[in-house]
Amino acid sequence: MTIGIHRPTQLIIDQSAIYHNIAKEKSRLKPGVELFQVVKANGYGHGLTQVARTAEKAGATGFCVAILDEALTLREAGFNQPVLVLGITDPKYADLMASNHIAATVGAIDWLKAADSYLTDNHQLAVHIALDTGMGRIGFQHPEELGKAVQYLAQKNSFNFEGIFTHFSKADAVDTDYFQLQINRWKAFMAVLPTRPKYVHVSNSATSLWHDVCNGNMIRFGVAAYGLNPSGGELTPPFTLKPAMSLKTEMVFVKELPKGYSVSYGATYTAKEDEWVATLPIGYADGYERRLQGFHVLVNGEFCEIIGRVCMDQLMIRLPHEYPVGTAVTLVGEDHGQSISLQDVADYCDTIHYEIACGFTQRLKRTYIN
């Protein structure tokens, strides 16, 4: 997608905030525990390679991604740290992964058998076995299945059994019953291992923040690195998370809307009196949700309502008085002592901040500071 560099709308990414969040979590880890930064989905919308550079400086020793192409992007950018693809990759790409020293996630012995047929003699594929302890997504479901897979790996020089992991579905909740259920299942799986691989990891951001006893010897640090609370607001993090993302624009058109005139598609908003209205150059094609009608932005520290439906490329706001074209507008971030967080946007949209951050499209210019 074309990047909008000739309009005033941009995502501003504060790299010092990302550094702070990672460094603070690193300082909490026990000796010998590594931190792999999760940079999937374009670094949760913050920029894959840019976040990886900052994470590297902050002490991350490896990276996790969702798909093979993201891992290859890291390699092409010059990163030589361990990279784990968390999703299931087609076995036919096993040799491509091995030749680029990219670790594969394995959830079934059939995957190993299929991948083995694609591996050449001079390439060894690092694999991390995924265990489904209750997420219900991918991974071995029974300890006996795991045992057979480990036996198979022991007979094959084409694989390096590098890691084993699971993923918790309720590590970010006050109620820990289901979390404990998954812990018990995890222990049952681990009991069948004759020896542990290099990496044993169960902790995403939430698990590491609130259940660090489970960290193993590596954590997968995700959304918290970007300054976002994994639990929304249900739990309080052990240190201050600094949000890294702001969304800014400027007014491109300002007019006085007469009483009785309507705004945007469907004429869902009609002025009850004469009022000043500004048009902003951002819309749902940029990932600023159509359902944000009635929400607000910040102008000079004042909350201004979004009126009418958000269009594909533009939206309108009601002003307290006339402002000149070019006046700065904050859609996410701080402005004159007031703020709008990604969590605020997510709450209004009845979703989570992950979705909002990841939903900002490539058309939005990303500017990196600090």
QUIMO-V775615 format. One record per residue. RES is the residue in three letters. OMEGA is omega in degrees with one decimal (999 if undefined). NEAR is the number of other C-alpha atoms within 10 Angstrom. Layout:
res omega near
RES OMEGA NEAR
RES OMEGA NEAR
//
This chain:
res omega near
MET 177.2 7
THR 177.1 9
ILE -177.9 13
GLY -177.6 15
ILE -177.4 12
HIS 172.3 7
ARG -172.4 14
PRO -178.1 19
THR -179.2 25
GLN 167.6 20
LEU 177.8 21
ILE -176.7 20
ILE 179.7 24
ASP -177.1 19
GLN 178.9 21
SER 176.9 17
ALA 177.7 21
ILE 178.0 24
TYR -179.9 25
HIS -175.4 21
ASN -179.9 24
ILE -178.7 28
ALA 178.9 18
LYS 178.9 16
GLU 177.1 21
LYS -177.5 19
SER -179.8 10
ARG -174.7 14
LEU 176.6 19
LYS 178.8 13
PRO 178.4 9
GLY 179.3 9
VAL -178.7 17
GLU 176.7 22
LEU 171.5 24
PHE 179.3 25
GLN 177.5 28
VAL -176.5 31
VAL 178.7 29
LYS 177.4 21
ALA -179.3 17
ASN -179.4 17
GLY -178.7 23
TYR 179.2 22
GLY -175.6 24
HIS -178.6 26
GLY -171.5 18
LEU -174.1 20
THR 179.6 20
GLN 177.3 16
VAL -179.7 25
ALA 178.3 21
ARG 180.0 15
THR 179.6 18
ALA 178.0 27
GLU 179.4 19
LYS -177.9 13
ALA 175.3 19
GLY 175.8 18
ALA -177.5 23
THR 178.6 17
GLY -176.5 21
PHE 172.7 26
CYS 177.5 22
VAL -178.2 23
ALA -175.2 18
ILE -176.2 17
LEU -177.4 22
ASP 176.9 11
GLU 178.1 21
ALA 178.8 27
LEU 176.3 19
THR 177.1 13
LEU 179.2 19
ARG 179.6 18
GLU 178.9 12
ALA 175.1 12
GLY 178.3 10
PHE -179.7 18
ASN 177.4 15
GLN 174.1 16
PRO 177.3 16
VAL 179.3 27
LEU 172.3 26
VAL -173.7 25
LEU 179.0 20
GLY 177.4 18
ILE 179.5 17
THR 177.6 18
ASP -178.1 12
PRO -178.0 21
LYS 177.7 15
TYR -176.8 14
ALA -178.3 25
ASP 175.7 22
LEU 178.0 17
MET -178.3 24
ALA -177.8 22
SER 178.0 14
ASN 178.4 16
HIS 177.9 21
ILE -177.1 23
ALA -178.3 25
ALA 171.7 29
THR -178.5 23
VAL 179.8 26
GLY -178.8 23
ALA -179.8 19
ILE 178.1 18
ASP 177.5 12
TRP -179.9 16
LEU -178.9 19
LYS 178.9 14
ALA -178.8 14
ALA -178.5 20
ASP -178.0 20
SER -179.4 13
TYR -176.8 14
LEU 177.3 22
THR -172.0 14
ASP -174.1 9
ASN 179.9 9
HIS 175.3 18
GLN -177.1 20
LEU 173.7 26
ALA -179.6 22
VAL 171.7 23
HIS -179.9 25
ILE 177.7 24
ALA 178.9 27
LEU 177.5 28
ASP 179.9 22
THR 180.0 27
GLY 176.7 21
MET 177.4 14
GLY -174.3 11
ARG 175.5 13
ILE 173.3 20
GLY 176.9 22
PHE -177.3 21
GLN -176.0 18
HIS -179.5 14
PRO -179.1 19
GLU 176.0 12
GLU 177.2 15
LEU -179.5 23
GLY 179.2 17
LYS 179.7 14
ALA 179.5 20
VAL 176.4 18
GLN 179.2 12
TYR -179.7 14
LEU -179.2 18
ALA -178.7 13
GLN -172.8 9
LYS 175.6 13
ASN -177.1 13
SER -179.1 20
PHE 170.1 20
ASN 178.9 18
PHE -170.3 21
GLU -174.3 17
GLY 176.1 22
ILE -174.5 20
PHE 170.1 22
THR -177.4 23
HIS -178.0 24
PHE -177.4 21
SER -177.7 17
LYS 177.3 19
ALA -177.2 25
ASP -175.9 24
ALA 175.5 18
VAL 177.7 11
ASP -175.1 10
THR -177.4 12
ASP -178.1 12
TYR 175.5 15
PHE -180.0 19
GLN 175.5 14
LEU 179.4 13
GLN 176.4 22
ILE -179.1 18
ASN 177.6 13
ARG 177.4 17
TRP 179.9 20
LYS 178.4 12
ALA 176.1 14
PHE -174.2 21
MET -179.3 19
ALA -177.6 11
VAL -179.3 15
LEU 175.5 14
PRO 174.8 10
THR 179.8 9
ARG 176.7 12
PRO -176.8 15
LYS -177.0 14
TYR 172.9 18
VAL -171.9 21
HIS 178.9 23
VAL -167.8 24
SER 162.4 28
ASN -179.1 27
SER -175.5 25
ALA -178.5 25
THR -178.7 24
SER -179.3 23
LEU -170.6 25
TRP -179.8 18
HIS -170.7 15
ASP 176.1 17
VAL -176.5 12
CYS -168.2 15
ASN -172.8 21
GLY 178.3 18
ASN 174.8 18
MET 174.3 25
ILE 175.8 27
ARG -173.9 25
PHE -174.2 28
GLY -168.3 24
VAL -178.7 21
ALA 178.6 23
ALA -178.0 29
TYR 176.0 28
GLY -177.3 20
LEU -179.5 26
ASN -177.8 25
PRO -176.7 24
SER -172.4 18
GLY 175.3 17
GLY -175.8 12
GLU 178.8 11
LEU 179.5 15
THR 178.9 15
PRO -178.9 16
PRO 173.8 11
PHE -177.1 11
THR 174.5 13
LEU -179.5 21
LYS 178.6 19
PRO -176.0 22
ALA -170.8 24
MET 169.8 25
SER 178.0 20
LEU -174.5 23
LYS 173.3 19
THR 177.0 19
GLU 174.9 22
MET 177.9 22
VAL 179.1 17
PHE 179.4 16
VAL -178.9 21
LYS 171.0 15
GLU -178.6 14
LEU -179.0 19
PRO 174.6 14
LYS 178.4 12
GLY 177.7 11
TYR -176.5 13
SER -174.6 17
VAL 168.7 18
SER -175.2 16
TYR 177.8 11
GLY -179.6 9
ALA -176.8 11
THR 176.9 12
TYR 178.0 18
THR -177.9 16
ALA 178.5 17
LYS 176.7 12
GLU 175.6 11
ASP -178.2 12
GLU 178.7 16
TRP -176.8 18
VAL 176.4 26
ALA 174.8 25
THR -179.9 18
LEU -178.1 23
PRO 177.2 19
ILE -179.6 26
GLY -174.3 19
TYR 173.7 19
ALA 175.8 18
ASP -176.7 20
GLY 174.5 20
TYR -163.4 24
GLU 175.9 20
ARG -177.5 16
ARG 179.9 13
LEU 170.7 21
GLN -178.8 21
GLY 174.7 15
PHE -175.2 17
HIS 172.2 20
VAL 179.7 21
LEU 174.5 23
VAL 179.1 22
ASN 178.3 14
GLY 178.6 15
GLU 177.4 17
PHE -179.3 21
CYS -174.4 21
GLU 170.8 19
ILE -175.7 22
ILE -176.5 24
GLY -178.1 23
ARG 173.3 23
VAL -179.4 23
CYS -179.6 19
MET -172.2 16
ASP -175.6 14
GLN 170.9 18
LEU -176.8 24
MET 178.4 26
ILE 176.2 27
ARG -177.1 23
LEU 175.9 20
PRO 178.1 14
HIS -178.2 9
GLU 172.4 14
TYR 178.6 17
PRO 170.9 13
VAL -177.9 15
GLY 177.7 14
THR -178.4 15
ALA 178.7 19
VAL 177.9 22
THR 176.7 23
LEU 172.4 25
VAL 178.8 22
GLY -176.4 19
GLU 179.3 16
ASP 176.9 19
HIS 174.8 10
GLY 175.6 8
GLN -179.2 14
SER 170.9 18
ILE -178.3 19
SER 172.5 18
LEU 176.8 23
GLN 176.8 20
ASP 178.9 16
VAL -179.1 22
ALA 179.3 19
ASP -179.2 13
TYR -178.9 15
CYS -179.0 17
ASP 177.8 10
THR -179.7 12
ILE -176.7 18
HIS 174.9 22
TYR -175.4 18
GLU -179.7 14
ILE -178.3 19
ALA -178.9 24
CYS -176.4 16
GLY 178.1 18
PHE -169.7 20
THR -179.2 17
GLN 178.2 17
ARG 177.4 17
LEU 174.6 23
LYS 176.0 20
ARG -179.9 21
THR -175.7 14
TYR -179.1 17
ILE 176.8 11
ASN 999 8
//
